[in-house]
Amino acid sequence: MKTIGIVIDDWKLSIFKHHLTEAGYKFTFHKGISFGTLILRVQARFASDIASAVQAADAECASIKNKQTLIRACIRQSKALGAFAFRAQMKKP
């Protein structure tokens, strides 16, 4: 068995935990080198063995990140439209 290190953002931990546990891998997590990161130490025979679990977790994280970006954009747009409607209402005699 080899120990394989994976560095992730700390908010991704629950997603990676789910995918790695579901695939049957044992791992530990440790504080990362920089703020907001973690290091996962996964036990596997080869790095290629965990590739599918890591790719699935990474894809799920990307999906969540894209949804968060879309939600933020919608909030900004609704605030801008709200401010526009408020200004238009103030101009009425």
Contacts in CASP RR format, 6 or more apart in sequence:
PFRMAT RR
TARGET T0000
AUTHOR 0000-0000-0000
METHOD contacts of the structure
MODEL  1
MKTIGIVIDDWKLSIFKHHLTEAGYKFTFHKGISFGTLILRVQARFASDI
ASAVQAADAECASIKNKQTLIRACIRQSKALGAFAFRAQMKKP
1 43 0 8 1.000
1 44 0 8 1.000
1 45 0 8 1.000
2 43 0 8 1.000
2 44 0 8 1.000
2 45 0 8 1.000
2 46 0 8 1.000
2 47 0 8 1.000
3 41 0 8 1.000
3 42 0 8 1.000
3 43 0 8 1.000
4 41 0 8 1.000
4 42 0 8 1.000
4 43 0 8 1.000
4 44 0 8 1.000
4 47 0 8 1.000
4 50 0 8 1.000
5 39 0 8 1.000
5 40 0 8 1.000
5 41 0 8 1.000
5 42 0 8 1.000
6 16 0 8 1.000
6 39 0 8 1.000
6 40 0 8 1.000
6 42 0 8 1.000
6 54 0 8 1.000
7 32 0 8 1.000
7 33 0 8 1.000
7 37 0 8 1.000
7 38 0 8 1.000
7 39 0 8 1.000
7 40 0 8 1.000
8 16 0 8 1.000
8 37 0 8 1.000
8 38 0 8 1.000
8 40 0 8 1.000
9 36 0 8 1.000
9 37 0 8 1.000
9 38 0 8 1.000
9 61 0 8 1.000
10 36 0 8 1.000
10 37 0 8 1.000
10 38 0 8 1.000
12 57 0 8 1.000
12 61 0 8 1.000
13 29 0 8 1.000
13 38 0 8 1.000
15 57 0 8 1.000
15 60 0 8 1.000
15 61 0 8 1.000
15 64 0 8 1.000
16 40 0 8 1.000
16 54 0 8 1.000
16 57 0 8 1.000
17 27 0 8 1.000
18 57 0 8 1.000
19 53 0 8 1.000
19 54 0 8 1.000
19 56 0 8 1.000
19 57 0 8 1.000
19 60 0 8 1.000
20 27 0 8 1.000
20 40 0 8 1.000
20 42 0 8 1.000
20 50 0 8 1.000
20 53 0 8 1.000
20 54 0 8 1.000
20 57 0 8 1.000
22 53 0 8 1.000
23 50 0 8 1.000
23 52 0 8 1.000
23 53 0 8 1.000
25 42 0 8 1.000
25 43 0 8 1.000
25 44 0 8 1.000
25 50 0 8 1.000
25 53 0 8 1.000
26 42 0 8 1.000
26 43 0 8 1.000
27 40 0 8 1.000
27 41 0 8 1.000
27 42 0 8 1.000
27 43 0 8 1.000
28 40 0 8 1.000
28 41 0 8 1.000
29 38 0 8 1.000
29 39 0 8 1.000
29 40 0 8 1.000
29 41 0 8 1.000
30 38 0 8 1.000
30 39 0 8 1.000
30 41 0 8 1.000
31 38 0 8 1.000
31 39 0 8 1.000
32 38 0 8 1.000
32 39 0 8 1.000
33 39 0 8 1.000
42 50 0 8 1.000
44 50 0 8 1.000
END
